[in-house]
Amino acid sequence: DKGTYPHYMLKEIDEQPAVMRKIIQAYQDENDQLTIDSSILDALESADRLYIIAAGTSYHAGLIGKEYLEKMAGIPVEVHVASEFGYNMPLLSEKPLFIFISQSGETADSRQVLVRIKEMGHPSLTVTNVAGSTLSREADHTLLLHAGPEIAVASTKAYTAQLAVLSILAAVTAERRGRDIGFDLVQEMGIVANAVQAQVDMKEELEQIATDFLSTTRNCFFIGRLMDYFVGLEGALKLKEISYIQAEGFAGGELKHGTIALIEEGTPVIALATQESVNLNIRGNVKEVAARGANTCIISMEGLNEEGDSHVLPKVHELLTPLVSVIPLQLISYYAALHRDCDVDKPRNLAKSVTVE
Ligand code: F6R
C-alpha cells in the first residue's frame, strides 16, 4: 500500500533511512557487534577471489561492493554482468566464491550463471531482498537485504540496502581476517542514515534541479570518478528508465576520449564530486564541458564544495558516500519523470523481475 504517496517510488526513496537502521539492527548481535553467519565467513575465508554476478541496478551495487570487499577485507573481486558471464566465462581462480546480487532473487540471467557454477562445483552466496526466492533457495548461502517489498520497477531502496549489506559483509570479513578498517561502521552508518534523511527532506530543492536541468532536454550525462563514476552509472540508468531521457554515465577522465564530442550548448551534465583524491580532476572535467556550453550541475560533499555547486551533501565516511550521493539522483529522476507525465512506477517495456534470459 502506498498510503498517502502518489507513487511507490517516492515512498521507497523515503524509506531508505529506516531501511539502513533496520539493516544495522538485523546484523547486530546481542552485544551490538556486527555479525554474519559463520558459514558465510568460512566461505569467504576459503575463497581466493570473489565473483559478483548481477544485472542492472544490482550490478551497479556490485561495483561498489567490490570496493568494500577489496579495501576493507582485502579479497580480490571481479564484478560481471550476468547475461555476459553466462556465455563467456572468464578464466576462474582456483577457489572462486560466487556472490549473486539480486533484489528479486528471480533474475533469469543471474540464475543461469548460478546453475552453471553449481555444476562446476563452486560455492555461492545470494544477496537478496526476497527470502525463499529462486536464487536464495539454489545458492549455498543467503544474506537478506531487509528492505521490505520494493514495488516500483525502478530500484531505489534495494540499491542502498545492497550497499549497506555489502559494507557489513566486508567489515565483518575484515575483522575475521584481523584487518583494521580504521572506522566504526555502525557509527558511520548512523551518520549516513541521517544524511539520507536530510536528502529526502530536500525534495523541493531537488525538484528544482530537475526543472532547471532536465525539463526540455533529450539527453543527459553523468560524470564522476572512482565511486562517483559507479553512482553516476546508476543515476543514468534511473533517469533513462523512468523519464526516457537518453542518459549516460561515464568516468570523468574518459570525456576527452570521445564523449565530449556530444556536448552542445545546453547539454545537461550532472557531476558528482564526493571523492577527495579526485576532486580537482572532476572539477577540471566540469570546466571542460562547461567551456563547450554544457549546463553543468555539480553535486558535491561538504568539505569539498565550492561556490556555485548545485547541491551539497553532508559529509559522511568516504567509502559510504554512494549511499548518500545516489539519493539526489533518485529524486531528480523521479521529478524529471513526473514533469514529463511518465508512468513513474511502471515504465514502458519493463518488468519488475526479469525471469527470461
Ligand atoms: C533498475 C532495475 C533493474 C534491476 C535488474 C536486476 O531500476 O530495477 O535494472 O536492477 O533487472 O534485478 P534484480 O536485482 O531483481 O536481480
Residues whose N, C-alpha, C, O or C-beta is under 5 A from the ligand:
A	BS01	F6R	A55 G56 T57 S58 I101 S102 Q103 S104 G105 T107 V153 A154 S155 K352 V354
